Amino acid sequence: MMTYKGSGLFFVRDHMEKMGPDARARLDERLQPEDRELMRTAPAIDWIAVERVDRVFRAAAALSFPGEGAALRLFGRAQCKHDLTGIYRTLPT
């Protein structure tokens, strides 16, 4: 089983907060119950099944870039820009 580091979900949480007070509620509406629980409780050090993270990222991307065919790609770029700060900023994004 492929896994993904839980720290990526922290970007989703932060991003939804920046989108406004109702963004997290709209995301929760799109998620399955177990994925909503994952968003609430997953620590950054956990390894999470890729399938679960994929569902969260797709839902968050659709909310972040509505109507955009490349929403997931744009969401990934936003996460890269968020994550590649400090000394990592020299890498292209």
Phi and psi in degrees as a GROMACS rama.xvg file:
@    title "Ramachandran Plot"
@    xaxis  label "Phi"
@    yaxis  label "Psi"
@TYPE xy
-82.5277  143.762  MET-2
-129.998  163.129  THR-3
-132.355  139.609  TYR-4
-65.7903  133.603  LYS-5
-62.0546  -18.2626  GLY-6
-60.8962  -25.6365  SER-7
-63.265  -27.4837  GLY-8
-70.9477  -22.7886  LEU-9
-66.4831  -33.6956  PHE-10
-62.6396  -43.3635  PHE-11
-59.6148  -46.0885  VAL-12
-59.5365  -49.0043  ARG-13
-62.6459  -43.3791  ASP-14
-62.1356  -43.9477  HIS-15
-64.385  -38.6215  MET-16
-62.2416  -40.1287  GLU-17
-69.9994  -24.6853  LYS-18
-75.4322  -16.4511  MET-19
130.658  167.289  GLY-20
-65.3558  -27.072  PRO-21
-95.3149  -4.37039  ASP-22
-63.1021  -42.362  ALA-23
-64.6675  -38.7147  ARG-24
-65.4037  -39.6993  ALA-25
-65.8859  -36.7655  ARG-26
-64.961  -46.095  LEU-27
-57.2056  -35.9911  ASP-28
-62.7921  -30.6598  GLU-29
-87.1492  -13.9951  ARG-30
-93.9349  151.725  LEU-31
-70.2323  154.936  GLN-32
-52.4708  -41.7482  PRO-33
-68.7393  -29.2534  GLU-34
-76.252  -33.6103  ASP-35
-61.9839  -42.7886  ARG-36
-64.4468  -40.0384  GLU-37
-58.4823  -45.0404  LEU-38
-62.9046  -32.6268  MET-39
-79.2889  -32.21  ARG-40
-119.219  -15.1935  THR-41
-67.8766  122.031  ALA-42
-79.167  159.044  PRO-43
-62.3351  -24.336  ALA-44
-87.9827  -6.34078  ILE-45
-74.5125  154.341  ASP-46
-107.414  126.944  TRP-47
-119.752  143.71  ILE-48
-56.0518  132.995  ALA-49
-56.8362  -36.3628  VAL-50
-61.1394  -38.0472  GLU-51
-70.6911  -44.004  ARG-52
-65.0288  -38.1143  VAL-53
-57.9727  -44.2469  ASP-54
-62.6535  -41.6248  ARG-55
-66.0131  -47.6347  VAL-56
-62.711  -41.1872  PHE-57
-63.8732  -42.1343  ARG-58
-65.9165  -43.7764  ALA-59
-66.0151  -38.3342  ALA-60
-65.2289  -41.8843  ALA-61
-63.2177  -36.5549  ALA-62
-72.33  -36.9703  LEU-63
-74.3596  -34.5913  SER-64
-132.115  66.5379  PHE-65
-61.5263  136.55  PRO-66
78.1717  -2.33391  GLY-67
-89.9592  124.967  GLU-68
-64.647  -28.6416  GLY-69
-105.924  36.7193  ALA-70
-57.5229  -43.9247  ALA-71
-64.9836  -39.669  LEU-72
-64.2799  -43.8439  ARG-73
-64.4648  -37.7299  LEU-74
-64.6586  -40.3395  PHE-75
-63.074  -39.778  GLY-76
-63.0799  -41.8762  ARG-77
-62.1764  -38.9363  ALA-78
-67.1962  -40.3755  GLN-79
-59.427  -47.2264  CYS-80
-61.9186  -36.9062  LYS-81
-67.5839  -45.456  HIS-82
-79.1223  -30.2357  ASP-83
-92.5417  74.5013  LEU-84
-116.168  175.548  THR-85
63.9733  -132.961  GLY-86
-65.6845  -21.866  ILE-87
-77.7567  -8.73025  TYR-88
-62.4814  -18.0706  ARG-89
-71.5634  -14.9155  THR-90
-79.9041  145.485  LEU-91
-70.8991  143.676  PRO-92
